[in-house]
Amino acid sequence: MPTSSEFSKRFRAAFDAADVSVDDLWLRYFSLGGDVGRFEMDAYLNGAIALPPLQHDMLAHAINERLDEIAPPRAPYSDELQRLDDDPRQ
């Protein structure tokens, strides 16, 4: 079971990976029904305050939705290199 410190680090890493501003994240969170203000959310993201579990989960959901929108980098297969070599536009 992760410690609260590990949990916080993982949460912050997810926020960082989402590559979204605090303002945009707050809009996403608010549209899901979140009810803490932008400044409280920012303070939570920086470890300054705690949020009730439901509000944390709504914020986590907003972050995860953003992560779902971002295509992660993928390792290319060798046939992709061959297609690039065969493409006359390259």
C-alpha positions as CSV (number, residue, x, y, z in Angstrom):
1,M,0.0,0.0,0.0
2,P,1.5,3.4,-1.0
3,T,2.2,5.9,1.7
4,S,0.5,9.3,1.6
5,S,3.7,10.9,0.4
6,E,4.0,8.4,-2.5
7,F,0.3,8.9,-3.3
8,S,0.8,12.7,-3.4
9,K,3.9,12.3,-5.7
10,R,1.9,10.1,-8.0
11,F,-1.0,12.5,-8.1
12,R,1.4,15.5,-8.8
13,A,3.2,13.5,-11.5
14,A,-0.2,12.8,-13.2
15,F,-1.0,16.5,-13.1
16,D,2.4,17.4,-14.6
17,A,2.0,14.8,-17.3
18,A,-1.5,16.2,-18.2
19,D,0.3,19.3,-19.4
20,V,-2.7,21.5,-18.5
21,S,-2.8,24.9,-16.7
22,V,-4.3,25.2,-13.3
23,D,-7.0,27.4,-14.7
24,D,-7.9,24.9,-17.4
25,L,-7.8,22.0,-15.0
26,W,-10.1,23.9,-12.6
27,L,-12.6,24.5,-15.5
28,R,-12.6,20.8,-16.2
29,Y,-12.9,19.9,-12.5
30,F,-15.7,22.5,-12.1
31,S,-17.6,21.1,-15.1
32,L,-17.6,17.7,-13.5
33,G,-19.3,19.2,-10.4
34,G,-16.3,20.1,-8.3
35,D,-17.0,22.7,-5.7
36,V,-13.7,24.0,-4.4
37,G,-12.3,27.2,-5.8
38,R,-9.4,27.6,-8.1
39,F,-7.1,28.8,-5.4
40,E,-8.0,25.8,-3.1
41,M,-7.4,23.4,-6.0
42,D,-4.0,25.0,-6.7
43,A,-3.1,24.8,-3.0
44,Y,-4.1,21.1,-3.0
45,L,-1.9,20.4,-6.1
46,N,1.0,22.0,-4.2
47,G,0.4,20.0,-1.1
48,A,-0.6,22.9,1.1
49,I,-4.1,21.7,2.0
50,A,-6.2,18.6,2.0
51,L,-9.4,18.0,0.1
52,P,-12.3,15.8,1.0
53,P,-12.1,12.4,-0.8
54,L,-14.9,13.2,-3.2
55,Q,-13.3,16.4,-4.3
56,H,-9.9,14.7,-4.7
57,D,-11.6,12.0,-6.8
58,M,-13.3,14.6,-9.0
59,L,-10.0,16.4,-9.5
60,A,-8.3,13.0,-10.3
61,H,-11.0,12.3,-12.8
62,A,-10.5,15.7,-14.5
63,I,-6.7,15.0,-14.7
64,N,-7.3,11.4,-16.0
65,E,-9.7,12.7,-18.7
66,R,-7.0,15.1,-19.9
67,L,-4.5,12.3,-19.9
68,D,-6.8,10.2,-22.0
69,E,-6.8,13.0,-24.6
70,I,-3.1,13.0,-24.9
71,A,-1.6,10.4,-27.1
72,P,1.5,9.0,-25.3
73,P,4.7,8.6,-27.3
74,R,5.0,5.2,-28.8
75,A,8.0,3.3,-29.8
76,P,8.1,2.9,-33.6
77,Y,8.2,-0.5,-35.2
78,S,10.8,-1.4,-37.8
79,D,8.2,-1.3,-40.7
80,E,7.6,2.4,-39.9
81,L,11.2,3.1,-40.6
82,Q,10.9,1.2,-43.9
83,R,7.9,3.3,-44.9
84,L,9.8,6.5,-44.2
85,D,12.7,5.3,-46.3
86,D,10.3,4.4,-49.1
87,D,8.4,7.7,-49.0
88,P,9.7,10.0,-51.8
89,R,8.5,13.1,-49.8
90,Q,11.2,12.5,-47.2
